[in-house]
Amino acid sequence: MTDAPDRSEPLRCSCGYTRDHFMVSAERRYGFFGWFFLLFMTAGATPIEIVWRCRRCGDVIARAADPDTLEAHRG
């Protein structure tokens, strides 16, 4: 029998940083049309995914693809 992880504790990278730490960056991931709008139309494009990655160790701490988070990180 395995114990379920405790989700009350925030997710951390191997350095111990949470996604709100200044060493963790939110990276936007765009699809084809998102890149098209960014490069040629100079319009804000909505990403398809946001990935929080530690800049020190490179671990991915969290991913989000819900519409509210994507709209908040629109580029």
Buried (B, 14 or more C-beta within 10 A) or exposed (E): EEEEEEEEEEBBBEBEBBBEBEEBEBEBEBEEEBEEBBEEEEEEBBBBBBBBBBEBEEBBBBEBEEEEBBEEBEE
